[in-house]
């Protein structure tokens, strides 16, 4: 059964929704959530709660559900995700396989590039993700 997602108004709501999404491993619901929220609000909503599992679910949801419809939104979310507290720590703890998945998302973003972000923007962001 698909989770019904409503737009979170604060970090607490966001945390509750993320926990439910993470428990059910529902990437579609995760994508719905990421589509609903303004990317610039992501660091505030995440607060200090960014974990490897959540980070990786974001990557997979963006790749599987959002990229085909809105590459710019994916770029924006990746950009603001890198501003979240604990980002560097989570990045350092990614497995080789998880890093490859992040690389794959960046490769797909490069293929689906639109006028909203340049290849230079993408290259700069890849460095932030240590790719």
C-alpha positions, 0 to 999 in steps of 0.5 A, a space after each residue: 500500500 502506497 504511503 500518502 504524503 503531505 507537505 511537511 511544515 517543519 523539521 519534526 513533520 519532515 522527520 516523521 514522514 522520512 521515518 515512515 518512508 524509510 521504514 516502508 522503503 517506498 521510493 515512490 513516496 520519497 519521490 513524492 515528498 521530494 517533489 513537494 518540497 522546495 529544494 532550498 528548504 531541504 537543509 532546514 527540514 533535514 536539520 541534523 537528521 541526515 543519515 546514510 540510509 536516508 541519503 541513499 533513498 533520496 538518491 534512488 528516488 531522484 534517479 528512478 522517479 524524478 529525473 525523467 520528469 524534471 532533471 532541474 529539480 534533481 540538480 536542485 535537490 542534490 545541490 541543497 542536499 550537499 548543504 545539509 548538516 552531516 552531509 560530509 559525514 554521510 558521504 564519507 560513510 557511503 559504500 563503493 556501491 552507493 558511491 557508484 549509484 551517486 555517480 550514475 545519477 550525475 551521469 544521467 543528469 549530464 545526459 538529461 541536461 537542460 538550460 537550468 544548469 550547465 555542465 560546469 555547474 554539474 562538474 562543480 557539484 560532482 566535486 562537492 560529492 567527491 566524485 
